[in-house]
Amino acid sequence: MELVFVILGSLCILYFAGIVLYAGLSSLFPCIWAAGGLFFYGLALLLHFREKFSFLAAFEMPVFIQYILGFGIGILLILFLAVEGCILSGMLREPSKDLDYIIVLGAQVNGNRLSNSLLLRLERAEKYLEENLDTKAVLSGGKGKGENISEAQAMYAYLEKHGISQDRLILEDKSVNTNENLKFSLEILDQREKGKAREKSIGIVTNGFHIYRGVSIGKKQGCTHLEGVPAKSNRFLQVNYLVREFFGILKDKAVGNI
């Protein structure tokens, strides 16, 4: 078991180092892998010292505490697998044709340069708009730290450059998170559709791992014909995204967004 913990700890540390070298630390979340590595190394050291020093072996955790910890870990594992199942189901669904609107969720812009996540979303949006000529797109995302222009403006420039007509592009440039993306976009569509935007067929364009949360938030806000239009995700960062999304879904559920 000691060797297993050492292997798990090493995998976590190596993955953390890979993320830093490959993508940098645009957020603190990847540090969870470093913390996980230290945790597993700590468990390995504990087992090592228990075998080496006999007086440590005398200290045993009470059985009832072992049961409580085991039960808690089991519940957490079941919850994690259930949520990840929902995330994966959203990644695999194909969108309907000829949706009335698609809402493209913003992602980080580095100065004026699109992040990889945002580029993948825009490539998917471009493909859908080319295949469904009557569909219009809401480009949703405000201007955050380190961004010279809003995410909506960056998306508009990309799609216009790639041949999508301006008449099909609607900007929403105030939102700072997924909940606001949907809320503000629907408010704009309500103005266009005389208060009946939530009755229209709408697709949410975002990276596959983010589809389930985006659609769930939109349905909570009253959309009756809402579905995902999944874009690709960076393969190396996929595991990090899936774990981060688990916590994102729990947070949105806790605050009532889902």
Buried (B, 14 or more C-beta within 10 A) or exposed (E): EBEEBBEBBBBBBEBBBBBBEEBEEEEEBBEBBBEBBEBBBEBBBEBEEBEEEEEEEEEEEEEEEEEEEEEEEEEEEEEEEEBBEBBBEBBEBEBEEEBBBBBBBBBBBBEEEBBBBBBBBBBBBBEBBEEBEEBBBBBBBBBEEEBEBBBBBBBBBBBEEEEBEEEBBBBBBBBBBBBBBBBBBBEBBEEBBEEEBBEBBBBBBBBBBBBBBBBBBBBBBEBEBBBBBBBBBBEEBBEBBBBBBBEBBBEBBEEEBB
